[in-house]
Amino acid sequence: MAEQLKEDLKAVIEELEKKVEELPDNVMAHHHLGLVYMKAGRVAEAIASLDQAIKIDPQSVESIINLGAIYFGQNDLAKAEELNNRAVAINPKAAQAYANLGLICQHRNEPEKAIKHYEKALRIDDTLATAWLNLTSVLTMMGEDARALEAARKGLALDEGSPLAHNNLAVALYFSEQFSEAKKHLDRARELGYPVEPNFIASLEEKLH
């Protein structure tokens, strides 16, 4: 399966590279090539392709956001922040950019700022499951148990197959002292392959006995 995926990516890359040669000013060709390079682990080429897309169209918010995501993945939070701020300056309704800024603040251990960014993202687009999940984590850390539980339920409703969503809801339910329901979601998270903290498992088991 892995070999087939590599071959598929190789074919797509070759096709997009040919398209870029034929249409060097086509923003979306450079954009999609950048995304496929990233899937293939060719980070430098992904950055170069998205940079080129932005050079052709400096207002290409989607390319700017995706380039920011690559820099975030490289742990260059300053560059990621710069790009996402640029995206919202161009389009104040770019919900994903605000969600990304929230994640950057979360990684910087700036929970209050993270919450503000997540909430702004979700006011624009309340279907961003990852924003609800990340908001849940920050609210739980801040001891905002009721709000964390609400966010966790919304996140799971949007992505019922997410092991992280079940884990986050289990944690939120635990702190809301709803231990039986927490156990159901904990078990589901484990079934889906989430690496649940052993200490959390032990603590929940203790509450149930």
N, C-alpha and C positions, 0 to 999 in steps of 0.2 A: 504493500500500500504506500509506504514512504517513497519507494522508488518511482511508483506511478505518479505520485504528487510532484516529485522533482521533474519528471518528464513533462507533465502538464504545464508546470510553471515555466520550464525552458521554452516550450512551444509558444506560450502566451507572450513571454518576453521577446522572443524572436519576431513575433507578429507585431508587437507594439514598437519595437526598435525600427522595424521596416516602415511603420506608419509615421514615426517621428522623422525619419529620413525623407519621406515623401512630403510630409506636411510639417516642416520645422517650426511654424508659427501656430500650431494647433495646441492650445492650452491643455485641453482634456487628454490629448495623446501623451503629453509629458506627465500630466497628473497621474493617469492610470499606470503609466510605466513606472513611476516612482513608487506607487503602492505595491505593484507586483515585485519590484526589486526588493522592497522591504519584506514581503512575504518570503522571498528567497534568501533573506539574510544578507543581502548586498546593500548594506546601510549607506556607504559613501555614494553609491550610484543612485540610491533612492533620494538622498538629500540633493544631489546634483540635478536630478530630474524635476523635483518639486521646486527647487530654486529657479530653474529655467521656466517653469510654468508661471511662477510669480513675476519673473522678469517680463514675460510676454504680457501678462495681465496682473498688475499690482493690486487689483481689486478682487483677485481670486481668493475669496475667503476660505473655501474648502481646501485649497492647496496650502494656504497659510496654516490652517488648523492641523492638517495632517503632518505638515513639516514640524509643527510644534510638538505633535505626539511623538515623532521620531526623536527629537532632542530630549523630550522627557524620558523616553526609553533609554537614552544614553546618559541619563542622570545630569543633563545640562539644564537645570531648572531655570536659570536666568534667561537662557535663550528661549526655552519653552514659554516662559512667562511673557517675554517680549513679543513673541509671535501671536499668542492668544490675545494679548492686549491690542495688538495691531488688528486682529480679526474683529474684535468688538468695536473698535474705533470706526472700522469700515461699515460693519453691520451690528448695531446695538441689540439686535434680536438673535444674534448667533449663540443659541443656547449651549451648544457643545463647547464653545470657547469658554463660557463662564464655568461650565462643569469642569473643564480642564484646569482652569485657574483655581477652582476649589481643591482639586487633587494636588496641585502644586503646593498650595498653602498647607494642606494636610500633611504632605511629606516634609514640610518645613516646621511642623509642629506649631502651626498658627491656626488653632481650631476655630476661633471666632471669625477670622477672615474666611476660612474654608466654608463655614456654614452660610455666610452671607452670599458667597459665590454660588454655592449649590442651590440656595433658595431662589436666587435670581434666575439661574438656569431653569429651574422647575416652574417658576412663574411664567416663563416664556414657553416652555414645552414640558408638560408634566408627564410625558411618556418616556423620559430618559431613565430607564431602569437603573443604569450604573450610577447615575446621580443620586437616586433614592438610596441605593445600597451604600454608597460612600457617605452620604449624609447620615445614614443610620449609624455607621461606625463612629463618626465624630460626635454625634449626639450621645451615644452610649458612653464614650470616653468622658464627655462633659457632665455625665450624670443626669442628662435630660431624658429620663426613662420613658415618660409618656409620649414625648415627641419622637423618640427613637423607635418606639413600638409602632406608631402610626406610619413613620417612614418605611420601616421594615415590611409592614403589610403591603404598602403600595408598591414597593420594589418587587416583592414576590408575586403580586398580582400581575405585574408586567412581564415577569420572567420566571414562570413556575418551574422551569427545568434547571435553574441556576443553583448549584450547590452552595455558593456564597450567600444567595438570598435566603436559603433555608437556615444556614448557620447564623446569619445576622438576626433573623427572626427568632431563632432559638435563644440567642443571647439576650435580645430585647425582652422576650417573654420571661426569661430567668429573672432579670432585674425587676420585672413587674410581678414577680412571684406567681407566675402561671406555669408551674413546673411540669405538669402533665403534658400540656400543649408544647412546651419547650422541648420535651423529650421526643415528641413525634417529629418535630422539625430537625432536631439534632440527628435522629436516626436517618431521616431522609437525606440530610447533608452528607452523612457518612456513606450511604448507599450510592450517592452520586459521585463519591470520590473526594469529598472535601477533607483536608487534613485537620480535623477538629482537635483543638488543644486538649491533651489528656487531663490537665487539671480541671478544665471546664466539665469534661465528662464525669470525672470523679465527684466534683462539687454538686452537679445536678443529680447524680445517683444518690448522694447523701441526702439531698433535700427530699427525694422521693421515698426514702425509707425511714 
